[in-house]
């Protein structure tokens, strides 16, 4: 998966988490670090 696609998916997951539709446990491993960084986790 390209870095650009990872960024798009990560941004989508961040929005879903902030909206309460998903949790950090739902994030695929391949983009987990990006999502955590965007949310300020770890």
URKA-V247238 format. One record per backbone hydrogen bond with DSSP energy under -1.0 kcal/mol. NH is the residue of the N-H (numbers start at 0). CO is the residue of the C=O. If there is no record, write none. Layout:
BEGIN
nh->{NH,NH}
co->{CO,CO}
END
This chain:
BEGIN
nh->{5,6,7,8,9,10,11,12,13,14,15,16,17,18,19,20,21,25,26,30,34,35,36,37,38,40}
co->{1,2,3,4,5,6,7,8,9,10,11,12,13,14,16,15,15,22,23,27,30,31,32,33,34,35}
END
